[in-house]
Each structure stands twice: as C-alpha cells, then as structure tokens.
C-alpha cells in the first residue's frame, strides 16, 4: 500500500499496463458509467474534482496491491468481491476506486487506485492504515473467501527464494517493465543499507543501479539510472532513469530506505553470525566449501576483489531473512581478511596448523582427552553466549528499580 500526492501517476501506471496487455480494468466503483465507456480523462476527472475540495491535504492518493498465493485460481467475479469487501473493511467503501487485475507476475494480484478525500471535502486518516486496518482486513478476507493464509505454517517453514524474482534477460523482456517489477520487489522485500548492498541483490537478477563515476555531473546531481546486465555482467540496452520508474527509487528516496533498513535488519544480525559460526567450525574449510555451505543455508556470498586479486570486502545476502550485511558489519571476526585467513588452499588435503582454531590435531600430535574436553567446553560457552545475545535482543529485560536506602 502506497500513499502519494498525485492520482494521475497511479492511473498512468495502471493504464500503461492495460495498454501493454498485462492488466485489465475489472471494477469502477462510484463511477457514473460502465468501465468500457470510461476514458482516461473520465477516470482522472472524477478523482480530481473531489481532491480539489481539500487543497490543504498534501497526501490524497492511495495505491493498493492485493497479492494472492500462486496456487489460487480466482475468477474475475471473485476478485471483484474481494476488492469490494477489502475497501469496506478499511473504511473506503464509499470512495470512488478503480480495480485492475494484473497478469505480469507469477502470482495473482490486483491493484486498487483511490483517493482519501471524501465528497464532502473531509480527509480520511490513513496513518498506519497498512499495519492496522489493512492487516485486519486481510486476515478476515482469507477466512471469508477461503484463501491461502499469508501467515500459514507451511509458508513460514518454506523461506522465500530469489528464484521467485525471475532473472531479466536482455532481449526477452520489455526493459522498463522488467526493471520496474524487479526493482520494486527487491526494495519491498530486502533490507539493505547502501547502494552497494542494493546492487549486490539486483545483480543476482541481471540489473544494476548506477550513479555514474565520482566527479561526473550525474553523480554530483545525485542522479541514478537502472540498467539490464548481460551474461558477462556488462550493461546492456538503454538505461532507465530512476525518476521514471513507478515508486521513484531515486537516490533521495533510497537514502531514506537505507536508514529504515538499518533498524529493520538488526534482529537478524546475530542470527546470521550464528549460521556463520557453525560453518566456520567445519574442518578443512576452503573458499569453495565455505560458499557451498552458505548456499545450503540459502545465503549468497560476494567477495569483492581489486585489480590485483586482493579480497578487500565481503557481502552476505541471507535470502531467508531478506537481509544484506557486509562482513565487517557483523563484527571484526567476520571481515573479509578474518574470514579468508581461516581458509586453507583448495589443493591442501590437511589443514595447516593455524588454519582453524577448532581444527583437529594431526597424526603426529595425538589428541589429549583433557585438552579436547577443554576446547569443547570453550566452544559450548561461546555458543551459549551467542544464544544469550539473541535472547537479550528478542526479550527485553525490565529495568531494575534503584533502591533509595533502608525503609521500615
């Protein structure tokens, strides 16, 4: 659900989908004629006449997307009934609204365009409407229409995977539409705190956000372009301006999201460290085996190297929690240098002595039971400390009241 200042932009977005054959207008509530007779001007004029009654309202537009499980087979009539029920439940049943059925994704979904200015000029409060009214309406509609529940146990046990965002291959998809769909889904789902971290995710789907080189006019003006990438990672085709993409993923708007994501990803930081710690205990760990073990955990790792082949940075994308972290953000022990120092050469059969703190002893140095027990105890203490950190993060402790001396 997005709020905005211009109903014209929302209409342009959906009408463009209709013209390209990837959407259909299925409902026009509180309009004076049939949907087949409505022109773009008729739709826009209906909304604008009402919004002009309250020119003080800076935000007057609401663009809603209702998404359904890929397995749902919903008829147009069912989608119309769901849309009407939803709008009633969030308090917009008496407002004029348009409902579009979109067919440009791997799951059924509809878009609803409306305004929050009533015919009497009063404004409908939409503060936290997504978290409160919309969330409650969703739960009730899932039961009423027997839909797959978004919070069902099966969905929680099956983490979303990046393959749900189909890779964009230049020459097979209409460039702007493909970039828009993928960029908006990544922005909605993943938690990243910099343009580099955003690109780490986008690159997986053959897209790149480019500010231009430092010192260029585009860089100084905080311009941003999105491009498709070919199989070699090179930019292909005509780049698309960020300001022309629906949702406007510009530098200014991304910087706001970076700050928000910094807080949103915090609960997942220690959990990712626990996953890494488990992998780092593996004997004979190489660069390749490290990557393979991460893949089993649904984590993608990116090693950043300079022209001389020196690894200076590492980025981890946890697709289960949809979070992106630089290794150094997790702690000094997870920086690129600290991690690569723990790898043994791929061709080495036995680990070198300093390869791992927990590496098994060689045959020339038999294992002493007392030392082994000590190491296992240290390891257990380390893991318990990690678990305690998680509990402290999830379950806030009550503050102790300070005593004021002896009381009778």
N, C-alpha and C positions, 0 to 999 in steps of 0.2 A: 504494500500500500504506500503510495507516494502522494504527497500534497505539493501544490505548486501555485503559481500566480497567473498561469495562462491556460485556459481551456483549449485555446487554438492549437497549442503544441501537442496536447494529448490527442485531439481529433486528427491532426496531421499524421501522427504516428500510426494510429489505428486505421485510418483511411488509406494510408500508403500500403499497409498490409493487405487491405481488401483489394486494392488495385493490382498488387503483385500476386494475388491468388492464394495467399497464406492466411486469410482471415475472412470472416463473414459477419455482417451485422445481423444479429438474431433477435434483438429486442430494443424497442424505443419506448420507454415508459414516460408518460406525461408529455407526449408529443401529439400534435393535433391531426396527424395523418399517418398512413401506413408507411412502414420502413422503406418500401420500394419507391415511394414518392418523395422521400426526403433527400434533398441535395446537401452538399457540404455547407452551403450558405444557410439553409434552413436549420441545420443542427447547431451551427455556431451562433446564429442569431438568437435562437431560443435560449441558449445559455447566457449569452452576453446581455440580453435585456434584463435578466434577473440580477446578474452580478453588478450591473450599473446602479442598482438600487442601494448598494452599500460600497461606495468607493473607498471607504476608510479601511476595509478589510484587505490586508496585504496578501493573505493566502485565501484563495477562493475556489481552488480546484482540487479534486480528489481523483486519483487514477489507481484503481484496484485490480489486482490479479489474483484469481482464484485457481489454484492448481490441484489436480487430482492424480491419483495413483495411475501409473502407466497401464495397469490391468483393467481399469474402469472402462466400460463401454457405455457411454452416456449419449442418449438421443438429444436432439435439439430441444424438444419439449422438456426433458429433464433438466437441461442446462438453464432454460428459461425459468423454470420453477425454483431451482436452486438460487439463481441470481435474485429473483423477487423476494424469496424468503430471507436471504442474506441481507439485502438492503433494508427490509423491515426490521430485522433484529438489531442492526447498527444505528437505527434512527433516521434512515434516508429513504424510507418507503414512499414519502410524499414528494420527494425531489425528482426533477427530470433526470433521467440517466439513459445511457446507451450501453448495450452489452454486445461485445464482439467475441465470436468463437475463433480462437487462433489454432492453426494446424502446423505451425513451424517448429514444433519441439517434439520430443519423444514421449510426451505425456499430454493428456487432455488439459486444457486450461482456457479460461475466459478472461477478458479484460472489461472493466466497467469504468466508463467516463461519467463524472458527475460534478456538481458544484455544492459548496456548503453554505450558500446564501439562499435563504428561503424567499418565496414570492412576496412576503411582507417586508423584506429587506433585512430581517434579523439573521444573524450568523449562527450556524451550528458549530458548537465547540468540538474540535477534532483532536484535542490534546490527549495523547495516549490511546487514541481510538483503536490503533492496531493491536496494542497489548491487552486492552480491556474488552471493549465491545466486539471487536473482530474475532479475537481468540475464543470468546464465549460463544459467539455465533457459529464458528467453525465446529466446535465440539457438538453443539446441538444439531447442526445440519448433518454431520456424519452419522448420527444416530437416526435422525428423522428420515434420511434418504438411503440408509444402509450402505454408506460409503466406507472404503478402507480408511481406517483411522491413521492420521499422521503420527500419532504418538503410540502406535501399536507396538507390541513386544517384538514382533518379527522385524519391524523396521529398525528398532533400536539395536537388535542383535546383528543386523547387516549394515555395516558402515557404508555410507555413500562412497563410490569410487569415481575417479576422474573420468572414466570412460563414459559417464553419463553426459559429459560435455564432449560432443563429437569433435574430433580434430578437423579444423578447417583446412581444406586442401585447395590451394590457389587454382582457379580454372574450373572448379566443380561447384562452387557456391557463389552466390551473388555477394560481392565483397562486403558492402556496408552492412547488409542484413546479417551475414555470418559473424562479422566482428562485433556488431551490436549485441547479438544474442549471447555470444561467449563472454564478452567483457562484462556485461550486466550480471550474468550468472556468477562469474568469479567474484565480482565486487559484492554481491549479495551473500555469498557463501563463505568465502575465505577471510581470515584475519591476518593482515599484513600491515607493516608499519613504515614502509618506504617504497619508492618506485622500483627499486632493485628487487625487493621481495615480491611485489606485484608481478614484475616481469618473470620472475622465477616460475610463477604459476602459469602465466599467459603463454610462455614459451612452450609449455607442455602441449598446448593446443594450437601451436603454429601462429601465434600472434605476439606482437611486440608493441609496447608503448614507448615512444621515442621523443625526448625533449630536444634533441639536437645537441651538437657539441658545445661545450662551455665557450662563452665568448661570442656565440652566434646571436643574431637578432632574435630568433625563436626562443633560445634559451633565456635570454635576458628578459623577454616579454612573457615568460612562463607559458609558452605555447606547448602543445602536446599533440602528437599525431599517433594514430594506431595503424600498423601495417601487418599484412599477412607475411608469413615466412615460408620459404620453400623447404625442401627436404634437407638442404645443407645449412639451414638457419639464416639464409640471406633474405633481405626484404624483397617482396615480390608485388607487382601491381601498384596501383595508385594508393597512397596513404590517405587515411580518413581523419579529418580534424575532430578532436575530442568534443568541441563545441557543437558539432553537427550530429553527434550520436545521442540517441534518446537517453535521458538521465544525466547528460553532460558530465562525463568522467574527466573533467579538466584538472589541471594541477591544483587549482584553488579548492575544488571540491574533494580531490583525493587527499589533500593535506588535512582536511577536517576528518576524513575517514581514518587516516593514519593515527591521529590522536585517539579516536574512539577505539580502534582496534588494539591499541596499546593496553587498554584496560580489559577489553573483551578476551584477550588471549592469555591473560595472567593465570587463570585457573588451570591452564593446560601445560604450563611451563615445567612444573615438577614431574608431571606425568610423563612428559617426553623424556626428561632426564632419566627417569626410572627405566624406560624402554632402552635407552642408550646404554645405561649401566649394565643391564642384563646382557646385551650384545657384547660389550667390551670385556666381559668375563670369559668369552669364548677363547680357547687356546688356539694358537697358530693363526691369529686374526690377520688377514691381508686386506688391502684396499678392496679387492673384488668380493671377498667373503663378507666384508662389512656392508657393502652395497646390497648384496643378496639378502643378508639377514634383515636389513631395513625394509626391503621390498616385501618380505613376508609379514612385516608389521604395518604394511600399507603406507610406508614413508619413502618419499623420494629425496635423494640427496644430490646436491650440486656442489662440486668442488670448483672454486674459482682460481684460475691459474694466470700468471703473467706470461709474457712472450718467452721467457727463459724456462717455462715449465714449473716454476715455483708455485706451490699452493699457498695462497695468502688468505683464503676465506672459504667458508663452508656454509651452505644454506640448506635447511631441512624443511621439507613440506610434509606435514602429517595430514594425510587425506582423511583419516578417521575423525579427527577433531577439527579439520579445515583450518589449521594454524600454520604459520610460516615463521621460522626463527633462524637467525644467524647463530652459528655455534657459540660465538663469544657472548651472545645474549643469554645463553643458558648457564654460563659460568666459565672461568678460566680453563677448567679441565676439559671443556668441550670446544675449545677454539681449534682452528684448522691445524695449527702446529702441534697442540697437545694430542689431537687425535691421530694425525699422521705419524707421529713419533711412536705410537703404540703398534703400528702395522709392521709386520715382518715382510721381507721381499717375497713376492709370489712364488719364486722358484725355490725358496728355502723350505726344506721339509720339517726341520726342527726350529723352534723359535730361539732367537738369540737371548742371552741371559737377561738383558734389560727390556725385552720386548713387552712384557706384561707383568704387572705386579703380582698377578694371580696365575702366572704360567707354571705348569708342572715342572718339577725338578728333572734333570737329565739322568740317564742311567748311571753316569759316573758319580752322581751325587744322590744317594738313596734318600728317600723321603723319611724324615724323622717324625714319628707319631705326635710328639709333643709340639713340634713346630707346626705341623699340619693342623692340629687342633686349635692352636693359637690363631693361625690365618683364618680358619673357618669362623672362629669367634669374632675376629675383627670384621670379617665380611658380613656376618649376621648383624653386628652392631651398626655397620654402615647402612644396611638395608632398612633396619628398624628406624634409623634417623630419617631416612627418606620417607618412610610411611608416616612418621610423626609429623614431618613437614607438610604432607598432603592433608592430614587431619587438621592441622592448625589452619591451613588455608581454607578448608571447606567448612569446618565447625569453629566459628569464632568463640573465643573464651570470654566469659564475663569478667569485667574489671573488678578487682578486689577493692573493697572499701577500705580507705585508710582509717586506722584507729585514731582516736583522739584522747588516748590516755585511759587511765583506770576509771571505770564507772561503778558506782554502788547500786 
